[in-house]
Amino acid sequence: MSARFDVPEVDAFTRTYWDAAAEGTLLIRRCGACGRAHHYPREFCPHCWSEEVSWEEASGRATLYTWSTVHRNDLPPFADRTPYVAAVVDLAEGPRMMTELVECGAGDLAAGMPLRVAFREGKPVFRPGG
């Protein structure tokens, strides 16, 4: 079996995030000092640099910010998935997140459309829905 390039490298810090995702829960981090949420998970707040951050379950709601349809990707297992839609979404809690859109055609997409989180093999992806 060849190497896969869609499998995250889990470490001691991100294990909480990936374990929750494997169970169908999207987590974000929230700063206790400034109150702002952020994603991707970090051990400090990227807004005020406080280390007073904790895990929080996200609502799973988002809006589409931008996207691109990928027609060619030779890295395993992406070649078997083309075309697919790589996207940036705005989570309801505020952070922006890179992801993949599923269950929709590129012609059905519009900036600002409502999305809901879904999970594929323990990784968050988004699909249309309010």
Contact map, one row per residue, 1 for C-alpha under 8 A:
1110000000000000000000000000000000000000000000000000000000000000000000000000000000000000000000000000000000000000000000000000000000
1111000000000000000000000000000000000000000000000000000000000000000000000001000000000000000000000000000000000000000000000000000000
1111100000000000000000000000000000000000000000000000000000000000000000000001000000000000000000000000000000000000000000000000000000
0111111000000000000000000000000000000000000000000000000000000000000000000011100000000000000000000000000000000000000000000000000000
0011111000000000000000000000000000000000000000000000000000000000000000000011100000000000000000000000000000000000000000000000000000
0001111100000000000000000000000000000000000000000000000000000000000000000001110000000000000000000000000000000000000000000000000000
0001111110000000000000000000000000000000000000000000000000000000000000000000000000000000000000000000000000000000000000000000000000
0000011111000000000000000000000000000000000000000000000000000000000000000000000000000000000000000000000000000000000000000000000000
0000001111100000000000000000000000000000000000000000000000000000000000000000000000000000000000000000000000000000000000000000000000
0000000111111110010000000000000000000000000000000000000000000000000000000000000000000000000000000000000000000000000000000000000000
0000000011111110000000000000000000000000000000000000000000000000000000000000000000000000000000000000000000000000000000000000000000
0000000001111110000000000000000000000000000000000000000000000000000000000000000000000000000000000000000000000000000000000000000000
0000000001111111000000000000000000000000001000000000000000000000000000000000000000000000000000000000000000000000000000000000000000
0000000001111111110000000000000000000000100000000000000000000000000000000000000000000000000000000000000000000000000000000000000000
0000000001111111111000000000000000000000000000000000000000000000000000000000000000000000000000000000000000000000000000000000000000
0000000000001111111100000000000000000000000000000000000000000000000000000000000000000000000000000000000000000000000000000000000000
0000000000000111111110000110000000000000100000000000000000000000000000000000000000000000000000000000000000000000000000000000000000
0000000001000111111111000000000000000000000000000000000000000000000000000000000000000000000000000000000000000000000000000110000000
0000000000000011111111100000000000000000000000000000000000000000000000000000000000000000000000000000000000000000000000000000000000
0000000000000001111111111110000000000000000000000000000000000000000000000000000000000000000000000000000000000000000000000000000000
0000000000000000111111111110000000000000000000000000000000000000000000000000000000000000000000000000000000000000000000100111000000
0000000000000000011111111000000000000000000000000000000000000000000000000000000000000000000000000000000000000000000000101110000000
0000000000000000001111111000000000000000000000000000000000000000000000000000000000000000000000000000000000000000000000000100000000
0000000000000000000111111100000000000000000000000000000000000000000000000000000000000000000000000000000000000000000001100100000000
0000000000000000000111111110000000000000000000000000000011000000000000000000000000000000000000000000000000000000000000000000000000
0000000000000000100110011111000000000000000000000000000011110000000000000000000000000000000000000000000000000000000010000001000000
0000000000000000100110001111100000000000000000000000001111000000000000000000000000000000000000000000000000000000000000000000000000
0000000000000000000000000111110000001111100000000000001111000000000000000000000000000000000000000000000000000000000000000000000000
0000000000000000000000000011111000001110110000000000111100000000000000000000000000000000000000000000000000000000000000000000000000
0000000000000000000000000001111100111100000010000000111100000000000000000000000000000000000000000000000000000000000000000000000000
0000000000000000000000000000111111111000000110000111110000000000000000000000000000000000000000000000000000000000000000000000000000
0000000000000000000000000000011111110000000000000001110000000000000000000000000000000000000000000000000000000000000000000000000000
0000000000000000000000000000001111100000000000010101100000000000000000000000000000000000000000000000000000000000000000000000000000
0000000000000000000000000000001111110000000000110000000000000000000000000000000000000000000000000000000000000000000000000000000000
0000000000000000000000000000011111111000000000000000000000000000000000000000000000000000000000000000000000000000000000000000000000
0000000000000000000000000000011101111100000000100000000000000000000000000000000000000000000001000000000000000000000000000000000000
0000000000000000000000000001111000111110000000000000000000000000000000000000000000000000000011100000000000000000000000000000000000
0000000000000000000000000001110000011111100011000000000000000000000000000000000000000000000001110000000000000000000000000000000000
0000000000000000000000000001100000001111110000000000000000000000000000000000000000000000000000111000000000000000000000000000000000
0000000000000000000000000001000000000111110000000000000000000000000000000000000000000000000000001000000000000000000000000000000000
0000000000000100100000000001100000000111111000000000000000000000000000000000000000000000000000000000000000000000000000000000000000
0000000000000000000000000000100000000011111111000000000000000000000000000000000000000000000000000000000000000000000000000000000000
0000000000001000000000000000000000000000111110000010100000000000000000000000000000000000000000000000000000000000000000000000000000
0000000000000000000000000000001000000000011111001111100000000000000000000000000000000000000000000000000000000000000000000000000000
0000000000000000000000000000011000000100011111111111100000000000000000000000000000000000000000000000000000000000000000000000000000
0000000000000000000000000000000000000100010111111000000000000000000000000000000000000000000000000000000000000000000000000000000000
0000000000000000000000000000000001010000000011111000000000000000000000000000000000000000000000000000000000000000000000000000000000
0000000000000000000000000000000011000000000011111100000000000000000000000000000000000000000000000000000000000000000000000000000000
0000000000000000000000000000000000000000000111111110000000000000000000000000000000000000000000000000000000000000000000000000000000
0000000000000000000000000000001010000000000110011111100000000000000000000000000000000000000000000000000000000000000000000000000000
0000000000000000000000000000001000000000001110001111100000000000000000000000000000000000000000000000000000000000000000000000000000
0000000000000000000000000000001110000000000110000111110000000000000000000000000000000000000000000000000000000000000000000000000000
0000000000000000000000000000111110000000001110000111111000000000000000000000000000000000000000000000000000000000000000000000000000
0000000000000000000000000000111100000000000000000001111100000000000000000000000000000000000000000000000000000000000000000000000000
0000000000000000000000000011110000000000000000000000111110000000000000000000000000000000000000000000000000000000000000000000000000
0000000000000000000000000011110000000000000000000000011111000000000000000000000000000000000000000000000000000000000000000000000000
0000000000000000000000001111000000000000000000000000001111100000000000000000000000000000000000000000000000000000000000000000000000
0000000000000000000000001111000000000000000000000000000111111000000000000000000000000000000010000000000000000000000000000000000000
0000000000000000000000000100000000000000000000000000000011111000000000000000000000000000000110000000000000000000000000000000000000
0000000000000000000000000100000000000000000000000000000001111100000000000000000000000000001100000000000000000000000110000000000000
0000000000000000000000000000000000000000000000000000000001111110000000000000000000000000001100000000000000000000011110000000000001
0000000000000000000000000000000000000000000000000000000000011111000000000000000000000000111100000000000000000000011110000000000000
0000000000000000000000000000000000000000000000000000000000001111100000000000000000000000111100000000000000000011111000000000000000
0000000000000000000000000000000000000000000000000000000000000111111000000000000000000011110000000000000000000111111000000000000000
0000000000000000000000000000000000000000000000000000000000000011111000000000000000000011110000000000000000000011000000000000000000
0000000000000000000000000000000000000000000000000000000000000001111100000000000000000011100000000000000000000010000000000000000000
0000000000000000000000000000000000000000000000000000000000000001111110000000000000001111000000000000000000000000000000000000000000
0000000000000000000000000000000000000000000000000000000000000000011111000000000000001110000000000000000000000000000000000000000000
0000000000000000000000000000000000000000000000000000000000000000001111100000000000111100000000000000000001000000000000000000000000
0000000000000000000000000000000000000000000000000000000000000000000111111000000001111100000000000000000000000000000000000000000000
0000000000000000000000000000000000000000000000000000000000000000000011111000000001110000000000000000000000000000000000000000000000
0000000000000000000000000000000000000000000000000000000000000000000001111100001001100000000000000000000000000000000000000000000000
0000000000000000000000000000000000000000000000000000000000000000000001111110011001000000000000000000000000000000000000000000000000
0000000000000000000000000000000000000000000000000000000000000000000000011111011000000000000000000000000000000000000000000000000000
0001100000000000000000000000000000000000000000000000000000000000000000001111111000000000000000000000000000000000000000000000000000
0111110000000000000000000000000000000000000000000000000000000000000000000111111100000000000000000000000000000000000000000000000000
0001110000000000000000000000000000000000000000000000000000000000000000000011111110000000000000000000000000000000000000000000000000
0000010000000000000000000000000000000000000000000000000000000000000000001111111111000000000000000000000000000000000000000000000000
0000000000000000000000000000000000000000000000000000000000000000000000011111111111000000000000000000000000000000000000000000000000
0000000000000000000000000000000000000000000000000000000000000000000000000001111111000000000000000000000000000000000000000000000000
0000000000000000000000000000000000000000000000000000000000000000000000000000111111110000000000000000000000000000000000000000000000
0000000000000000000000000000000000000000000000000000000000000000000001111000011111110000000000000000000000000000000000000000000000
0000000000000000000000000000000000000000000000000000000000000000000011110000000011111000000000000000000000000000000000000000000000
0000000000000000000000000000000000000000000000000000000000000000000011100000000011111100000000000001110000000000000000000000000000
0000000000000000000000000000000000000000000000000000000000000000001111000000000000111110000000000001110001000000000000000000000000
0000000000000000000000000000000000000000000000000000000000000000001111000000000000011111000000000111100000000000000000000000000000
0000000000000000000000000000000000000000000000000000000000000001111100000000000000001111100000000111100000000000000000000000000000
0000000000000000000000000000000000000000000000000000000000000001111000000000000000000111110000011110000000000000000000000000000000
0000000000000000000000000000000000000000000000000000000000000111110000000000000000000011111000011110000000000000000000000000000000
0000000000000000000000000000000000000000000000000000000000000111100000000000000000000001111101111000000000000000000000000000000000
0000000000000000000000000000000000000000000000000000000000011110000000000000000000000000111111111000000000000000000000000000000000
0000000000000000000000000000000000000000000000000000000000111110000000000000000000000000011111100000000000000000000000000000000000
0000000000000000000000000000000000001000000000000000000001100000000000000000000000000000001111100000000000000000000000000000000000
0000000000000000000000000000000000011100000000000000000000000000000000000000000000000000011111110000000000000000000000000000000000
0000000000000000000000000000000000001110000000000000000000000000000000000000000000000000011111111000000000000000000000000000000000
0000000000000000000000000000000000000110000000000000000000000000000000000000000000000001111001111100000000000000000000000000000000
0000000000000000000000000000000000000011000000000000000000000000000000000000000000000001111000111110000000000000000000000000000000
0000000000000000000000000000000000000000000000000000000000000000000000000000000000000111100000011111000000000000000000000000000000
0000000000000000000000000000000000000000000000000000000000000000000000000000000000000111100000001111100000000000000000000001110000
0000000000000000000000000000000000000000000000000000000000000000000000000000000000011110000000000111110000000000000000000000110000
0000000000000000000000000000000000000000000000000000000000000000000000000000000000011110000000000011111100000000000000000000111000
0000000000000000000000000000000000000000000000000000000000000000000000000000000000011000000000000001111100000000000000000000111100
0000000000000000000000000000000000000000000000000000000000000000000000000000000000000000000000000000111110000000000000000000001100
0000000000000000000000000000000000000000000000000000000000000000000000000000000000000000000000000000111111011000000000000000001100
0000000000000000000000000000000000000000000000000000000000000000000000000000000000000000000000000000001111111000000000000000000000
0000000000000000000000000000000000000000000000000000000000000000000010000000000000001000000000000000000111111000000000000000000000
0000000000000000000000000000000000000000000000000000000000000000000000000000000000000000000000000000000011111000000000000000000000
0000000000000000000000000000000000000000000000000000000000000000000000000000000000000000000000000000000111111100000000000000000000
0000000000000000000000000000000000000000000000000000000000000000000000000000000000000000000000000000000111111110100000000000000000
0000000000000000000000000000000000000000000000000000000000000001000000000000000000000000000000000000000000011111100000000000000000
0000000000000000000000000000000000000000000000000000000000000011110000000000000000000000000000000000000000001111100000000000000000
0000000000000000000000000000000000000000000000000000000000000011100000000000000000000000000000000000000000000111110000000000000000
0000000000000000000000000000000000000000000000000000000000000011000000000000000000000000000000000000000000001111111000000000000100
0000000000000000000000000000000000000000000000000000000000001111000000000000000000000000000000000000000000000001111100000000000111
0000000000000000000000000000000000000000000000000000000000001111000000000000000000000000000000000000000000000000111110000000011111
0000000000000000000000000000000000000000000000000000000000011100000000000000000000000000000000000000000000000000011111000000011111
0000000000000000000000000100000000000000000000000000000000011100000000000000000000000000000000000000000000000000001111100001111000
0000000000000000000000010000000000000000000000000000000000000000000000000000000000000000000000000000000000000000000111110001111000
0000000000000000000011010000000000000000000000000000000000000000000000000000000000000000000000000000000000000000000011111111110000
0000000000000000000000000000000000000000000000000000000000000000000000000000000000000000000000000000000000000000000001111111100000
0000000000000000000001000000000000000000000000000000000000000000000000000000000000000000000000000000000000000000000000111110000000
0000000000000000010011110000000000000000000000000000000000000000000000000000000000000000000000000000000000000000000000111111000000
0000000000000000010011000000000000000000000000000000000000000000000000000000000000000000000000000000000000000000000000111111100000
0000000000000000000010000100000000000000000000000000000000000000000000000000000000000000000000000010000000000000000011110111110000
0000000000000000000000000000000000000000000000000000000000000000000000000000000000000000000000000011110000000000000011110011111000
0000000000000000000000000000000000000000000000000000000000000000000000000000000000000000000000000011110000000000001111100001111100
0000000000000000000000000000000000000000000000000000000000000000000000000000000000000000000000000000111100000000001111000000111110
0000000000000000000000000000000000000000000000000000000000000000000000000000000000000000000000000000011100000000111100000000011111
0000000000000000000000000000000000000000000000000000000000000000000000000000000000000000000000000000000000000000011100000000001111
0000000000000000000000000000000000000000000000000000000000001000000000000000000000000000000000000000000000000000011100000000000111
